[in-house]
Structures are given as C-alpha cells and as structure tokens.
Amino acid sequence: MKKEEWLAGIKTIFPVSISYIPLGLACGIVLQQSGFNAIAVFLASLLVYGGASQFLIASMTLSGAAVFEIITMVFFINLRHLLMSSTFAQRLNKESTLFNMMFAHVITDESFAVNTLKFKLDPKWTPQKGVAASITAWLAWVVSTVAGSLLGNAFEVSTVVMTYVLTAMFIYLLVSQMENKIMVWTGLFGLVIAVLMKMLLQNGIAILIASILASLFGLALEIIKNRKEGIVHES
C-alpha cells in the first residue's frame, strides 16, 4: 500500500485508536490477574482481537470454565464479525484472498462503523485506506493490552472487583443491544434460562446452554416477524 493510503487510514481512525488505550490497558491487567502472561495476552490480542471476547476469557477463566466452553462463547460473541465483514464483500471483490482475510480479521464494531461511513460519504475512500485504518486500531489494541499485562504485575487487582467490573461491562453490552422488542424478549428469555440452568447444572456449561437457547429463541422471533411482515405486504 502507498504511504498516502496509510496516512489517510491512520488519520481517520486516530480517535478510535486513542479510545482503545485505556480499555486495552484494563483488559491486559484483567487478563494478567486471571493468569495470562504478557506473551499469552499478546497472542490473544493478535489472533482473537475482540475486547468483549478477551474480557469474557478473563471472566470465564476466573470462574473455572472449561476451555471448550470459553472457545464456544467467544465464537458466539464474535459471530457478528462474519456479518460485518461480509458487508464489504462487493467492495473487496477485486482484492486478493490474503487482503480479504486481513480486512476481515481486523474488523471491529468501531472500524466497521468508520469504514461504512467513509465508503458511503467519501468517494476517494478505498479498501486499502480501510484496511490501513483497521490495522492501526488493531496495533493500538495489541500494544495497550500487552502494556496492561505488564502493569498488572505492579498492581494488585482484587478478583472480586474484576468480577463486578466484567459483569457491569456485559450488562452494558446487553442493554446497548436492546434496539427492538425482539432483542428485549431474547434478553429476558436468556436471563431466565441462564438462572434456571445455573440452578440445575451449577457449572459454566449452564451459561453456554443458555446462550445457545437464547440465540435460537431470538432467531425464531425474527423468523415469525418476517413472515408476518411478508403476509401484510402481500395483502
């Protein structure tokens, strides 16, 4: 890529990259306190690259969840990235497979929003500028989380405090998704099922089962809604 494309991408994503620093530091500290060393944190940020996912990894590790449960939950949380990256498929159809893989890997909620807006409003915005912007944010996250993991050795953070912080973060993520009745009913259904599963199973697999059932419940509501709308339009 050309220097101008890198500079354009860096300039566009700079505010997002700055906002990643405090969150990345916090994530690195939490992961370190959960038992991950700096190398493990580096690899997680490099390969997983998901704030919510990495906080979830720390939370489930502290709760003693099995590796399979953690991987499955991270998969469900990051499943939306499949839809986000596919949105740009037509704009990237002339690029190489390697370029498309890189573009998809570094997509986050923030870089997706930035690229969507730029592609819509800026005729000079290219996939090269887009991937440059996303890579910049990615590197900011990697550096911040690794720095946080190194700082974690110097600061003692109570696991009780971390549990409350992580719980608060996931409540915020849930509430921020409450955009319509389907999301509200799905959230309530997931809450009830999670409590029941915890009472019955009393281990980490309960949350996994509740997540799957809630996803299927939400999908069923969406299908029913689309069918009803289809009948109304036909009539």
N, C-alpha and C positions, 0 to 999 in steps of 0.2 A: 504493500500500500504506500501511497505517496505521503510525504511529510504534511502536506496541506490537509489531507484527509484525517490524519492522526490529530492534528491541532484542532480541527473542526469538531471532531468527536470528543476530545478532552474538554474543550471549552463548553460544549453543550451539556456534558454530564458532570461537570465540576461540582455544582451544588449538591448533587446526589452523592458523589464520592465523599464530600466533606461530611454529609449526614451519616455516612456509613461508619465513620471513625469511632464515635462514642459507642454505637451499637456493637461494632466489631470488637472493641476493647472489652465490653461487658460480656459478649459471647465467649471470647477467649478465656476470660477469667473464670466464667462458669464451667466451661469445658475442662479447664485445668483443675478446678476444685472437684470435678467429677472423676478425675483420674487420668485424663488425657495429657500427654506431654506435648511439647511445642511441635514436634515432628508430626504427631497424630493430628493436632489442630490444623497444621499447615496442609496436610493431605485432605482433611475433611473440607476445608475451605476451598481447596484447589479442585476437588472432584465432586463434592456434594453441592457446594456453593448455594446455600439456602439458609437465611437467618432463622426462620421458624423451624426448619428441619434440624439445624445444629443445636438450637436451644432445646428442641424435643429430644435429641440424642442425649444431651446432658441430663435432662429431667428423667428420662426412662432409665438411663444408666444408674442414677442415684436411687431410683425405686427398685432396682434389681431386675429389670425386664430382660428377657432373653434376646439374643442377637436377632433372631428371626422376627420377633415382634417389633424391634426397633426398625429393621430394614423395611418391613411391611408398612409401618406407619409413615416412615419417610417417603415411601413410594406414593402413598395416597396424598400426602401433603403436597408433593411436587408434581402430581399428575396434571395440575393445571398448566404447567410449563409446556406440556405437549400441545395443548390447545393454543397457547400464546405463540409458540414458535411456528406452528403450522399457519398462523395468520399471515406470516410474511412469505409463505411458500412461493407465491406468484412473483414476488419482487426478487426472489433469490434463484429463480429457475435457470438463470444464465451463469450462476456461480458454480464452482467446483463442489464436489461432495464434501471435501475437507472443510471448505469455507462454510458450508451449510451446517456441518456438525459443530463447528466452533461458534457460529452465530446462535445456534440453538442452546449450546451449553451455557453461554454467558447471559442468557435471557433471565431477567428477574422481573418482579412486578414493576419496579421503578424504570429499568431500562426498556421494558416493553412499552410503558406509557410514554417515555421520551421518544422512542423510535416511531411509535404510532402517530404521535403528534407531528413529528418532523416530516415523516413521509406524506402526511396529509396536507401540511401547510407550506413546506419548503420544497419547491421543485428541484433544487440543487442537492437535496439530501440523497445520499447513495448508500447501498448496503455496506460499502467499505467504511464510510463515516459512522454508520450504525454499529458495526462490529467494533470499531475503534472506541466508540463511546462505552459500549458494554464491557469491553476488556479493561478499560480504565477503572470502571466501578468495581469490576472483579478484583483487580490488583489492590485497590484500596481496601476491599473487604479482607483479602488474604493477609495483607500486611497488618491490618488492625487486629485481626483475631490472633495472629501469632504474637504480636506485641502484648495483647491482653493475656495470653497464656504465660508469657514470661513475667508479666507483672503479677500474675496470680501466685507466683512463688513468694512474692514480697508482701502480699496482703492475704489475711485470713478472712475468708467469707463464710459465714455460717450456712450450712446446708439447709437449715430451716428457712433462713431468709431467702435463699435461692429458690426454694420450693414455692414460696409465696410470690416471688417476682415472676417466675415462669408461669405459675397459674394465672396471674394477672395479665401476662402477655397473651396467653392463649384465650382468655376471656375477651380481651380486646380484639383479637383476630376473629373470634366468633361473632362478636357484636358488629364489627365492621362489615361483615358479610350479610347482615340482615337487611337486604335491599327489597325483599318482597315477602309475601305470605308463605311461599314455598320454603324459603330459607328459614323463616321463623318456625314453621311447623317441623322442619327437618331438625333444627337445633333442639327444639323441645323433645322431639322423639329420641334423638341421640342422647340427651341428658337422662331421660327416664330409663332407657335401655342400659346406659353405662352404669347407673346406680344399681339396677337390678342384677346386671352381670357381675358387678363387684361383690354384691351380697352373696351371689350364688357360687362364683368361682374363686374370689378372693386372691387373684393374681393379675399380672399385667396383661394376660391374653383377653381379659374382660374388655379393656378399652379397645383392643383391636377388633373384637367381635362387634362391639357397639358402633365403631366407625364404619365397618362394612355394612351393617344393617341400616344405619342412618343414611349412607350413600345410596343404597338400594331404595330406601323409602323416598328420598328426595327425587331420585330418578323416576320412580313410579308416579309421584305427584306431577312431575314435569310432563310425563307422557300423557297423563289424564288431562292436564291443562291444554296441551297442544291438540289433543283430539277434540276437546270441547270447542276450542277456537276454530278448528277446521270445520266443525259442523255448523257453527254460527256463520262463517264466511260463505259456506256452500248455500245456506238458506237465504 
